[in-house]
Amino acid sequence: MGTIWFDQSASNIRLTDVTAKQVTVRSDQLTSLAISGTGEISRLVLAARSGDIMLDLPDSCPVSTVSIGDGSGTISFSGTTSAMEITGQHRTVNVNCSLDTLVISGIALSQNNTLCLHGFAV
């Protein structure tokens, strides 16, 4: 398993049947992100500068850890993951799934973030 990196020029990302140790998204303006098919991603890092994303992970492609970094926009998340880390600032994060671990760093708590947990269970 390797690493996939999307730089500032990536805006429409579709991952199908991907197995990777880490996928990092650093877009300037992320307009869409879709994950489908079968596979496994150990770590998904969402650190796009701006953009609203609705990410619904299929059971056939679990992501072990979702890490949400700096940037503006709303990230709405549902699907299969065991851990989420919110380390960035200026985000609205909607979580609609069960998690084994939720980490919110100190800077994330104090820097204009909104966290909404729907049907959340730990």
Secondary structure as UniProt FT lines:
FT   STRAND          3..6
FT   TURN            8..9
FT   STRAND          12..16
FT   STRAND          19..25
FT   STRAND          32..36
FT   STRAND          40..46
FT   STRAND          53..56
FT   TURN            59..60
FT   STRAND          63..68
FT   STRAND          73..78
FT   STRAND          81..86
FT   STRAND          91..95
FT   STRAND          101..104
FT   HELIX           106..110
FT   STRAND          114..117
//
